[in-house]
Amino acid sequence: MEEQNPTFIDSTKLIFGIGQVEKITEVSGRQLRYWEKQGYIQPLEQKKGASRQYNLHTLFMIFHIQRFLNQGFTLQTAVDKARKFDEQIPVLREFLSNQLKGIIVKDDQKLLDFGYLDASHQQRIYGVIKDGKTSFKIDPVSH
C-alpha cells in the first residue's frame, strides 16, 4: 500500500474562537456577525450557547476582507477581491509544491530555486529576495 504524503498540519483542525479572531484580524465581533448575516463568512456549526468559532480558511478570508477595506475598497468590493484571491491560492499552492526545489540563503539575499528553466537543463531559474525587493534571475548550470 502506497503511503500518502501527509500534510505537516491538518489545517481543518485549527479552530479559532471569536475573541481570538478579533485579536488576530482586528475586526470587531459586531463586524464579524454582520459579515455572517450578509453571507460573506461562515462560522463553524456551534452548540447552543457556545461562542462562535472559525476555521483557518475563514480566518484568512476575514484577514483579506479587512486588508482590502483598509486599502479603501467598499465592503462588497473587498469581499469580491478576497474571494478571488481565495480562488487563486490552490493554483499557487500547486505550482509551488510541484516547482519549488529549495530555498538558499546566502549573504544578504534569499533565493527560491524553481529548478531548471526548460528540458535542456542548461539553466536554473531563481526568485530573488534582496533588501525587501523581489526579482528573478536565470543562471547557467555548470555540469
GUVOZA-974127 format. One record per residue (C-alpha): y, x, z. Coordinates in steps of 0.5 Angstrom, whole numbers, always signed. Layout:
GUVOZA-974127
KETI / v / u / w
KETI / Y / X / Z
...
This chain:
GUVOZA-974127
KETI / v / u / w
KETI / +0 / +0 / +0
KETI / +7 / +3 / -2
KETI / +12 / +3 / +4
KETI / +19 / +0 / +2
KETI / +25 / +4 / +3
KETI / +27 / +2 / +10
KETI / +35 / +1 / +11
KETI / +38 / +5 / +16
KETI / +41 / -1 / +20
KETI / +39 / -8 / +19
KETI / +46 / -11 / +18
KETI / +44 / -18 / +18
KETI / +42 / -17 / +26
KETI / +49 / -14 / +27
KETI / +53 / -20 / +30
KETI / +60 / -21 / +33
KETI / +63 / -26 / +38
KETI / +70 / -29 / +36
KETI / +73 / -24 / +41
KETI / +70 / -18 / +38
KETI / +72 / -20 / +31
KETI / +79 / -22 / +34
KETI / +80 / -15 / +36
KETI / +77 / -11 / +30
KETI / +81 / -15 / +25
KETI / +87 / -17 / +29
KETI / +86 / -24 / +26
KETI / +87 / -30 / +32
KETI / +82 / -34 / +34
KETI / +86 / -40 / +32
KETI / +87 / -37 / +25
KETI / +79 / -36 / +24
KETI / +78 / -43 / +26
KETI / +83 / -45 / +21
KETI / +80 / -41 / +15
KETI / +73 / -44 / +17
KETI / +76 / -51 / +17
KETI / +78 / -49 / +10
KETI / +71 / -46 / +8
KETI / +74 / -39 / +7
KETI / +69 / -36 / +12
KETI / +63 / -39 / +16
KETI / +61 / -37 / +23
KETI / +53 / -37 / +25
KETI / +50 / -43 / +27
KETI / +51 / -44 / +34
KETI / +48 / -47 / +40
KETI / +52 / -53 / +43
KETI / +57 / -50 / +48
KETI / +56 / -43 / +45
KETI / +62 / -39 / +43
KETI / +63 / -37 / +35
KETI / +59 / -31 / +32
KETI / +60 / -28 / +26
KETI / +55 / -23 / +22
KETI / +57 / -17 / +19
KETI / +58 / -20 / +12
KETI / +63 / -25 / +15
KETI / +67 / -19 / +19
KETI / +68 / -16 / +12
KETI / +71 / -22 / +9
KETI / +75 / -23 / +15
KETI / +78 / -16 / +14
KETI / +79 / -16 / +7
KETI / +83 / -23 / +7
KETI / +87 / -20 / +13
KETI / +88 / -14 / +9
KETI / +91 / -18 / +2
KETI / +95 / -22 / +7
KETI / +98 / -16 / +10
KETI / +100 / -14 / +3
KETI / +104 / -20 / +2
KETI / +99 / -25 / -2
KETI / +98 / -32 / +0
KETI / +92 / -34 / +4
KETI / +89 / -37 / -3
KETI / +90 / -31 / -7
KETI / +88 / -27 / -1
KETI / +81 / -31 / -1
KETI / +80 / -30 / -8
KETI / +81 / -23 / -8
KETI / +77 / -22 / -2
KETI / +71 / -26 / -6
KETI / +72 / -22 / -12
KETI / +72 / -15 / -8
KETI / +65 / -18 / -4
KETI / +62 / -19 / -11
KETI / +63 / -12 / -13
KETI / +60 / -9 / -7
KETI / +53 / -10 / -9
KETI / +55 / -6 / -16
KETI / +58 / -1 / -12
KETI / +52 / +0 / -8
KETI / +47 / +0 / -13
KETI / +51 / +5 / -17
KETI / +52 / +10 / -11
KETI / +45 / +9 / -9
KETI / +42 / +11 / -16
KETI / +47 / +16 / -18
KETI / +50 / +20 / -11
KETI / +46 / +26 / -11
KETI / +49 / +29 / -5
KETI / +56 / +31 / -1
KETI / +58 / +38 / -1
KETI / +64 / +40 / +4
KETI / +67 / +47 / +2
KETI / +73 / +50 / +4
KETI / +79 / +44 / +4
KETI / +75 / +39 / -1
KETI / +69 / +35 / -1
KETI / +65 / +34 / -7
KETI / +61 / +28 / -8
KETI / +55 / +30 / -13
KETI / +54 / +25 / -18
KETI / +49 / +29 / -22
KETI / +48 / +31 / -29
KETI / +53 / +28 / -34
KETI / +48 / +27 / -39
KETI / +41 / +28 / -41
KETI / +42 / +35 / -44
KETI / +43 / +37 / -36
KETI / +48 / +42 / -38
KETI / +54 / +40 / -34
KETI / +55 / +36 / -27
KETI / +60 / +31 / -25
KETI / +63 / +31 / -18
KETI / +68 / +26 / -15
KETI / +73 / +31 / -11
KETI / +77 / +29 / -5
KETI / +82 / +34 / -3
KETI / +89 / +33 / +1
KETI / +88 / +26 / +1
KETI / +87 / +25 / -6
KETI / +81 / +24 / -11
KETI / +79 / +26 / -18
KETI / +73 / +28 / -22
KETI / +71 / +35 / -25
KETI / +66 / +37 / -29
KETI / +62 / +44 / -28
KETI / +57 / +47 / -33
KETI / +50 / +48 / -30
KETI / +48 / +55 / -30
KETI / +41 / +56 / -31
